Amino acid sequence: MPVAHEGRVPVISTIVLAQGPDWIQFDVEAFVSQFWSNTIDGLAYGSIYALVAMGYTMVYGVLQLINFAHSEVFIVGAYAVFFVLSALGFGPSAPNLSVAALVGDLVLAMLVAMLVSGLVAVALERVAYRPLRRRNAPRLAFLITAIGASFAIQYALFAWRGANPEPAVIMFRPKPVFEIFGATIDSQQLVIFGAAIVLMIITDMFVNRTRLGRGLRAVAQDPDTATLMGVNKERVIVLTFLIGGILAGAAALFYVMKVPAGVQFNGGFILGIKAFAAAVLGGIGNIRGALLGGLLLGVIGNYGQTLLGNAQWTDVVAFVVLVGILMIRPTGILGESLGRARV
């Protein structure tokens, strides 16, 4: 019998005993029966991850920088959604509004969140990253600054609003719309998935078909040559942060719609990690890869929690799959950089 180190084995044994024999269940029957409902709900969550992931992937494509403060840009947008909706009379119960009035309120909240997140992203670039670029700082300095900026914004929110989540704001009660393979698709899932896809298509068309988009891709491919050809590099960088912030603000509305009590000072941390993982999974620096990675991550997480019988496995399964795919294809599923995006 192996000798136990004092103070270590008893702790492990206690954890295992406390969780009991059912801490993991391989429930194939539940996985099969809930397959389509998990797929649909996973696509809704994945749409949110994808919108945030596009901010990560665009900044990386242009600057080769992992902007870890992007998760705080997202949660600032969530606070903006909360304050706008609260001012409009939304609260723990869904308001009794006409469809037109409800749509108008939600569009207003989304536009304000986009504006606030976009301004925070631009301010972050100007205050934190631009001075480093002018001094030709090493990449490690950018990484440390990004982490520091993330904590600075996070704890500024903590000092302002405290540690407790904001009260729930219910926008509307999801209503069944139609069924597919026995799974019900409700109005909330349709709104999140449909609106997110439209925003992603608009962003992809902007990058690939407009003059500013061509400038963005030129800087991503070769910043020095792009500058010689007359592209304003600084303007492109600011535009990149602005677009990423706008998309994060839109994602904030859908996040509050899905998780009404999820507005908290550190609420963007886990979602930001998932969004970054989605960008890596699809191919960091690839806009379409961010979309694909986000949707896959949302669906895989739902599959995992059902198959293993515990919602706490959602994140574990998603990241295990991420690691597995990167071992086979290190550049991600699509693996195409922003600078080589198709015109």
TORVOLO-134992 format. One record per residue (C-alpha): x, y, z; residue number from 1. Coordinates in steps of 0.02 Angstrom, whole numbers, plus 50000, padded with zeros to 5 digits. Last residue first. Layout:
BEGIN
+-------+-------+-------+-----+
!  east ! north !    up !   n !
+-------+-------+-------+-----+
!     X !     Y !     Z ! NUM !
...
+-------+-------+-------+-----+
***
This chain:
BEGIN
+-------+-------+-------+-----+
!  east ! north !    up !   n !
+-------+-------+-------+-----+
! 49442 ! 51977 ! 47384 ! 343 !
! 49480 ! 51814 ! 47474 ! 342 !
! 49566 ! 51834 ! 47640 ! 341 !
! 49755 ! 51824 ! 47633 ! 340 !
! 49786 ! 51969 ! 47753 ! 339 !
! 49656 ! 51902 ! 47873 ! 338 !
! 49752 ! 51740 ! 47890 ! 337 !
! 49682 ! 51573 ! 47834 ! 336 !
! 49686 ! 51425 ! 47954 ! 335 !
! 49514 ! 51357 ! 47913 ! 334 !
! 49505 ! 51227 ! 48051 ! 333 !
! 49640 ! 51301 ! 48162 ! 332 !
! 49822 ! 51339 ! 48121 ! 331 !
! 49884 ! 51195 ! 48231 ! 330 !
! 49788 ! 51062 ! 48133 ! 329 !
! 49797 ! 50890 ! 48214 ! 328 !
! 49855 ! 50947 ! 48386 ! 327 !
! 49747 ! 51101 ! 48364 ! 326 !
! 49593 ! 50991 ! 48341 ! 325 !
! 49627 ! 50895 ! 48502 ! 324 !
! 49662 ! 51052 ! 48603 ! 323 !
! 49497 ! 51129 ! 48547 ! 322 !
! 49403 ! 50967 ! 48583 ! 321 !
! 49473 ! 50968 ! 48759 ! 320 !
! 49424 ! 51152 ! 48773 ! 319 !
! 49242 ! 51120 ! 48728 ! 318 !
! 49231 ! 50966 ! 48839 ! 317 !
! 49296 ! 51060 ! 48992 ! 316 !
! 49185 ! 51212 ! 48962 ! 315 !
! 49023 ! 51113 ! 48961 ! 314 !
! 49076 ! 50988 ! 49095 ! 313 !
! 49000 ! 51093 ! 49235 ! 312 !
! 48829 ! 51063 ! 49158 ! 311 !
! 48835 ! 50883 ! 49218 ! 310 !
! 48773 ! 50720 ! 49141 ! 309 !
! 48926 ! 50677 ! 49037 ! 308 !
! 48830 ! 50664 ! 48872 ! 307 !
! 48720 ! 50813 ! 48912 ! 306 !
! 48861 ! 50928 ! 48967 ! 305 !
! 48968 ! 50875 ! 48820 ! 304 !
! 48838 ! 50903 ! 48685 ! 303 !
! 48805 ! 51078 ! 48748 ! 302 !
! 48990 ! 51121 ! 48746 ! 301 !
! 49008 ! 51049 ! 48572 ! 300 !
! 48867 ! 51159 ! 48505 ! 299 !
! 48934 ! 51321 ! 48575 ! 298 !
! 49113 ! 51283 ! 48524 ! 297 !
! 49060 ! 51237 ! 48348 ! 296 !
! 48963 ! 51399 ! 48325 ! 295 !
! 49106 ! 51504 ! 48390 ! 294 !
! 49238 ! 51413 ! 48286 ! 293 !
! 49138 ! 51431 ! 48125 ! 292 !
! 49110 ! 51617 ! 48150 ! 291 !
! 49289 ! 51647 ! 48204 ! 290 !
! 49349 ! 51548 ! 48053 ! 289 !
! 49247 ! 51661 ! 47941 ! 288 !
! 49342 ! 51809 ! 48010 ! 287 !
! 49513 ! 51725 ! 47998 ! 286 !
! 49655 ! 51797 ! 48103 ! 285 !
! 49653 ! 51650 ! 48222 ! 284 !
! 49589 ! 51495 ! 48133 ! 283 !
! 49420 ! 51419 ! 48176 ! 282 !
! 49480 ! 51343 ! 48340 ! 281 !
! 49590 ! 51491 ! 48382 ! 280 !
! 49445 ! 51614 ! 48362 ! 279 !
! 49331 ! 51497 ! 48460 ! 278 !
! 49460 ! 51483 ! 48599 ! 277 !
! 49465 ! 51674 ! 48607 ! 276 !
! 49276 ! 51675 ! 48619 ! 275 !
! 49280 ! 51544 ! 48757 ! 274 !
! 49410 ! 51643 ! 48853 ! 273 !
! 49306 ! 51800 ! 48833 ! 272 !
! 49151 ! 51709 ! 48894 ! 271 !
! 49246 ! 51655 ! 49049 ! 270 !
! 49309 ! 51831 ! 49087 ! 269 !
! 49163 ! 51937 ! 49028 ! 268 !
! 49062 ! 51921 ! 49187 ! 267 !
! 49200 ! 51990 ! 49296 ! 266 !
! 49110 ! 52152 ! 49342 ! 265 !
! 48940 ! 52070 ! 49330 ! 264 !
! 48797 ! 52071 ! 49203 ! 263 !
! 48740 ! 51890 ! 49194 ! 262 !
! 48567 ! 51909 ! 49272 ! 261 !
! 48472 ! 51908 ! 49106 ! 260 !
! 48578 ! 51767 ! 49031 ! 259 !
! 48511 ! 51740 ! 48854 ! 258 !
! 48449 ! 51917 ! 48822 ! 257 !
! 48596 ! 51986 ! 48921 ! 256 !
! 48712 ! 51888 ! 48805 ! 255 !
! 48617 ! 51943 ! 48651 ! 254 !
! 48637 ! 52126 ! 48700 ! 253 !
! 48821 ! 52100 ! 48742 ! 252 !
! 48853 ! 52018 ! 48573 ! 251 !
! 48802 ! 52181 ! 48490 ! 250 !
! 48926 ! 52276 ! 48599 ! 249 !
! 49062 ! 52149 ! 48558 ! 248 !
! 49028 ! 52177 ! 48372 ! 247 !
! 49048 ! 52364 ! 48395 ! 246 !
! 49209 ! 52340 ! 48495 ! 245 !
! 49286 ! 52231 ! 48359 ! 244 !
! 49237 ! 52358 ! 48227 ! 243 !
! 49315 ! 52500 ! 48328 ! 242 !
! 49475 ! 52403 ! 48362 ! 241 !
! 49498 ! 52370 ! 48176 ! 240 !
! 49454 ! 52549 ! 48129 ! 239 !
! 49587 ! 52614 ! 48250 ! 238 !
! 49714 ! 52498 ! 48168 ! 237 !
! 49662 ! 52552 ! 47994 ! 236 !
! 49675 ! 52736 ! 48039 ! 235 !
! 49849 ! 52707 ! 48108 ! 234 !
! 49905 ! 52619 ! 47949 ! 233 !
! 49847 ! 52754 ! 47830 ! 232 !
! 49861 ! 52662 ! 47664 ! 231 !
! 49960 ! 52761 ! 47534 ! 230 !
! 50051 ! 52621 ! 47442 ! 229 !
! 50205 ! 52648 ! 47550 ! 228 !
! 50097 ! 52619 ! 47704 ! 227 !
! 50031 ! 52456 ! 47630 ! 226 !
! 50210 ! 52401 ! 47595 ! 225 !
! 50257 ! 52428 ! 47777 ! 224 !
! 50099 ! 52347 ! 47847 ! 223 !
! 50114 ! 52186 ! 47745 ! 222 !
! 49969 ! 52062 ! 47750 ! 221 !
! 49866 ! 52135 ! 47892 ! 220 !
! 49897 ! 52312 ! 47828 ! 219 !
! 49833 ! 52260 ! 47656 ! 218 !
! 49683 ! 52171 ! 47732 ! 217 !
! 49631 ! 52329 ! 47823 ! 216 !
! 49658 ! 52436 ! 47669 ! 215 !
! 49550 ! 52317 ! 47569 ! 214 !
! 49416 ! 52332 ! 47703 ! 213 !
! 49424 ! 52521 ! 47696 ! 212 !
! 49396 ! 52511 ! 47508 ! 211 !
! 49249 ! 52393 ! 47528 ! 210 !
! 49220 ! 52215 ! 47468 ! 209 !
! 49314 ! 52092 ! 47579 ! 208 !
! 49317 ! 52176 ! 47749 ! 207 !
! 49144 ! 52255 ! 47732 ! 206 !
! 49070 ! 52095 ! 47660 ! 205 !
! 49135 ! 51994 ! 47808 ! 204 !
! 49069 ! 52123 ! 47932 ! 203 !
! 48897 ! 52124 ! 47850 ! 202 !
! 48893 ! 51933 ! 47849 ! 201 !
! 48941 ! 51929 ! 48033 ! 200 !
! 48806 ! 52055 ! 48079 ! 199 !
! 48673 ! 51955 ! 47983 ! 198 !
! 48729 ! 51793 ! 48066 ! 197 !
! 48716 ! 51873 ! 48238 ! 196 !
! 48542 ! 51940 ! 48203 ! 195 !
! 48479 ! 51769 ! 48147 ! 194 !
! 48559 ! 51669 ! 48287 ! 193 !
! 48505 ! 51785 ! 48427 ! 192 !
! 48330 ! 51822 ! 48361 ! 191 !
! 48295 ! 51640 ! 48315 ! 190 !
! 48353 ! 51576 ! 48484 ! 189 !
! 48242 ! 51702 ! 48573 ! 188 !
! 48090 ! 51662 ! 48466 ! 187 !
! 48094 ! 51477 ! 48506 ! 186 !
! 48149 ! 51326 ! 48407 ! 185 !
! 48069 ! 51168 ! 48474 ! 184 !
! 48156 ! 51002 ! 48444 ! 183 !
! 48057 ! 50858 ! 48367 ! 182 !
! 48163 ! 50846 ! 48211 ! 181 !
! 48134 ! 51032 ! 48184 ! 180 !
! 47994 ! 51122 ! 48272 ! 179 !
! 47920 ! 51294 ! 48249 ! 178 !
! 47902 ! 51463 ! 48335 ! 177 !
! 47894 ! 51423 ! 48520 ! 176 !
! 47889 ! 51581 ! 48627 ! 175 !
! 48035 ! 51652 ! 48725 ! 174 !
! 47978 ! 51776 ! 48858 ! 173 !
! 48038 ! 51951 ! 48822 ! 172 !
! 48175 ! 52072 ! 48874 ! 171 !
! 48201 ! 52008 ! 49050 ! 170 !
! 48322 ! 52117 ! 49148 ! 169 !
! 48399 ! 52029 ! 49296 ! 168 !
! 48470 ! 52133 ! 49437 ! 167 !
! 48656 ! 52173 ! 49421 ! 166 !
! 48776 ! 52040 ! 49480 ! 165 !
! 48860 ! 52067 ! 49649 ! 164 !
! 49043 ! 52115 ! 49662 ! 163 !
! 49025 ! 52304 ! 49671 ! 162 !
! 48962 ! 52427 ! 49540 ! 161 !
! 49097 ! 52562 ! 49532 ! 160 !
! 49244 ! 52480 ! 49619 ! 159 !
! 49207 ! 52316 ! 49530 ! 158 !
! 49191 ! 52404 ! 49362 ! 157 !
! 49362 ! 52483 ! 49391 ! 156 !
! 49417 ! 52309 ! 49441 ! 155 !
! 49376 ! 52237 ! 49271 ! 154 !
! 49443 ! 52385 ! 49174 ! 153 !
! 49612 ! 52375 ! 49261 ! 152 !
! 49616 ! 52184 ! 49254 ! 151 !
! 49594 ! 52185 ! 49065 ! 150 !
! 49717 ! 52328 ! 49043 ! 149 !
! 49848 ! 52228 ! 49138 ! 148 !
! 49820 ! 52075 ! 49030 ! 147 !
! 49833 ! 52179 ! 48872 ! 146 !
! 49988 ! 52269 ! 48938 ! 145 !
! 50073 ! 52102 ! 48974 ! 144 !
! 50036 ! 52043 ! 48797 ! 143 !
! 50093 ! 52206 ! 48718 ! 142 !
! 50255 ! 52202 ! 48818 ! 141 !
! 50284 ! 52022 ! 48763 ! 140 !
! 50269 ! 52079 ! 48584 ! 139 !
! 50424 ! 52188 ! 48599 ! 138 !
! 50403 ! 52377 ! 48606 ! 137 !
! 50433 ! 52476 ! 48447 ! 136 !
! 50419 ! 52637 ! 48548 ! 135 !
! 50278 ! 52704 ! 48439 ! 134 !
! 50193 ! 52534 ! 48447 ! 133 !
! 50199 ! 52535 ! 48638 ! 132 !
! 50121 ! 52708 ! 48647 ! 131 !
! 49982 ! 52648 ! 48530 ! 130 !
! 49938 ! 52496 ! 48636 ! 129 !
! 49872 ! 52555 ! 48805 ! 128 !
! 49799 ! 52729 ! 48788 ! 127 !
! 49751 ! 52738 ! 48603 ! 126 !
! 49703 ! 52556 ! 48582 ! 125 !
! 49604 ! 52553 ! 48743 ! 124 !
! 49516 ! 52715 ! 48696 ! 123 !
! 49466 ! 52636 ! 48530 ! 122 !
! 49398 ! 52481 ! 48619 ! 121 !
! 49306 ! 52586 ! 48749 ! 120 !
! 49229 ! 52692 ! 48610 ! 119 !
! 49170 ! 52536 ! 48516 ! 118 !
! 49100 ! 52459 ! 48675 ! 117 !
! 49001 ! 52617 ! 48713 ! 116 !
! 48937 ! 52641 ! 48536 ! 115 !
! 48892 ! 52457 ! 48513 ! 114 !
! 48804 ! 52455 ! 48682 ! 113 !
! 48706 ! 52613 ! 48635 ! 112 !
! 48657 ! 52536 ! 48468 ! 111 !
! 48605 ! 52373 ! 48552 ! 110 !
! 48497 ! 52460 ! 48682 ! 109 !
! 48412 ! 52564 ! 48546 ! 108 !
! 48382 ! 52409 ! 48440 ! 107 !
! 48308 ! 52321 ! 48592 ! 106 !
! 48192 ! 52467 ! 48632 ! 105 !
! 48133 ! 52482 ! 48451 ! 104 !
! 48103 ! 52295 ! 48437 ! 103 !
! 47998 ! 52299 ! 48595 ! 102 !
! 47897 ! 52449 ! 48535 ! 101 !
! 47863 ! 52367 ! 48367 ! 100 !
! 47816 ! 52200 ! 48446 !  99 !
! 47695 ! 52284 ! 48566 !  98 !
! 47747 ! 52294 ! 48746 !  97 !
! 47696 ! 52207 ! 48907 !  96 !
! 47864 ! 52205 ! 48995 !  95 !
! 47950 ! 52040 ! 49040 !  94 !
! 47978 ! 52019 ! 49226 !  93 !
! 48141 ! 52046 ! 49320 !  92 !
! 48157 ! 52222 ! 49247 !  91 !
! 48133 ! 52327 ! 49091 !  90 !
! 48069 ! 52504 ! 49115 !  89 !
! 48162 ! 52598 ! 48979 !  88 !
! 48293 ! 52659 ! 49104 !  87 !
! 48324 ! 52478 ! 49153 !  86 !
! 48345 ! 52432 ! 48969 !  85 !
! 48473 ! 52570 ! 48943 !  84 !
! 48567 ! 52530 ! 49104 !  83 !
! 48576 ! 52343 ! 49070 !  82 !
! 48628 ! 52362 ! 48888 !  81 !
! 48767 ! 52482 ! 48939 !  80 !
! 48825 ! 52358 ! 49072 !  79 !
! 48832 ! 52223 ! 48937 !  78 !
! 48935 ! 52340 ! 48828 !  77 !
! 49059 ! 52359 ! 48971 !  76 !
! 49059 ! 52167 ! 48977 !  75 !
! 49115 ! 52157 ! 48794 !  74 !
! 49256 ! 52283 ! 48809 !  73 !
! 49307 ! 52185 ! 48963 !  72 !
! 49322 ! 52026 ! 48859 !  71 !
! 49426 ! 52124 ! 48733 !  70 !
! 49558 ! 52157 ! 48866 !  69 !
! 49648 ! 51998 ! 48813 !  68 !
! 49693 ! 52081 ! 48647 !  67 !
! 49803 ! 51946 ! 48572 !  66 !
! 49913 ! 52048 ! 48455 !  65 !
! 49977 ! 52001 ! 48282 !  64 !
! 49930 ! 52181 ! 48238 !  63 !
! 49811 ! 52163 ! 48089 !  62 !
! 49756 ! 51982 ! 48098 !  61 !
! 49766 ! 51980 ! 48288 !  60 !
! 49652 ! 52130 ! 48301 !  59 !
! 49530 ! 52050 ! 48178 !  58 !
! 49533 ! 51880 ! 48266 !  57 !
! 49499 ! 51945 ! 48440 !  56 !
! 49356 ! 52056 ! 48383 !  55 !
! 49283 ! 51915 ! 48279 !  54 !
! 49286 ! 51804 ! 48433 !  53 !
! 49160 ! 51918 ! 48520 !  52 !
! 49034 ! 51892 ! 48379 !  51 !
! 49074 ! 51707 ! 48371 !  50 !
! 49048 ! 51676 ! 48556 !  49 !
! 48876 ! 51756 ! 48546 !  48 !
! 48830 ! 51651 ! 48395 !  47 !
! 48893 ! 51497 ! 48487 !  46 !
! 48766 ! 51524 ! 48625 !  45 !
! 48625 ! 51523 ! 48497 !  44 !
! 48704 ! 51381 ! 48398 !  43 !
! 48716 ! 51280 ! 48559 !  42 !
! 48530 ! 51304 ! 48590 !  41 !
! 48492 ! 51231 ! 48420 !  40 !
! 48615 ! 51087 ! 48435 !  39 !
! 48561 ! 51046 ! 48613 !  38 !
! 48379 ! 51038 ! 48557 !  37 !
! 48431 ! 50928 ! 48411 !  36 !
! 48531 ! 50803 ! 48514 !  35 !
! 48416 ! 50795 ! 48665 !  34 !
! 48357 ! 50615 ! 48639 !  33 !
! 48528 ! 50556 ! 48577 !  32 !
! 48628 ! 50637 ! 48717 !  31 !
! 48502 ! 50581 ! 48847 !  30 !
! 48518 ! 50400 ! 48788 !  29 !
! 48708 ! 50412 ! 48782 !  28 !
! 48720 ! 50459 ! 48965 !  27 !
! 48901 ! 50439 ! 49020 !  26 !
! 48877 ! 50500 ! 49196 !  25 !
! 49007 ! 50596 ! 49296 !  24 !
! 48995 ! 50653 ! 49477 !  23 !
! 48881 ! 50503 ! 49504 !  22 !
! 48994 ! 50405 ! 49623 !  21 !
! 48993 ! 50542 ! 49755 !  20 !
! 49051 ! 50719 ! 49739 !  19 !
! 49090 ! 50729 ! 49924 !  18 !
! 49179 ! 50561 ! 49917 !  17 !
! 49293 ! 50621 ! 49777 !  16 !
! 49330 ! 50785 ! 49863 !  15 !
! 49362 ! 50701 ! 50031 !  14 !
! 49481 ! 50577 ! 49952 !  13 !
! 49581 ! 50717 ! 49875 !  12 !
! 49594 ! 50807 ! 50041 !  11 !
! 49643 ! 50647 ! 50133 !  10 !
! 49782 ! 50617 ! 50003 !   9 !
! 49868 ! 50785 ! 50033 !   8 !
! 49885 ! 50827 ! 50219 !   7 !
! 50023 ! 50700 ! 50256 !   6 !
! 50095 ! 50617 ! 50104 !   5 !
! 50017 ! 50447 ! 50083 !   4 !
! 50124 ! 50290 ! 50086 !   3 !
! 50078 ! 50168 ! 49949 !   2 !
! 50000 ! 50000 ! 50000 !   1 !
+-------+-------+-------+-----+
***
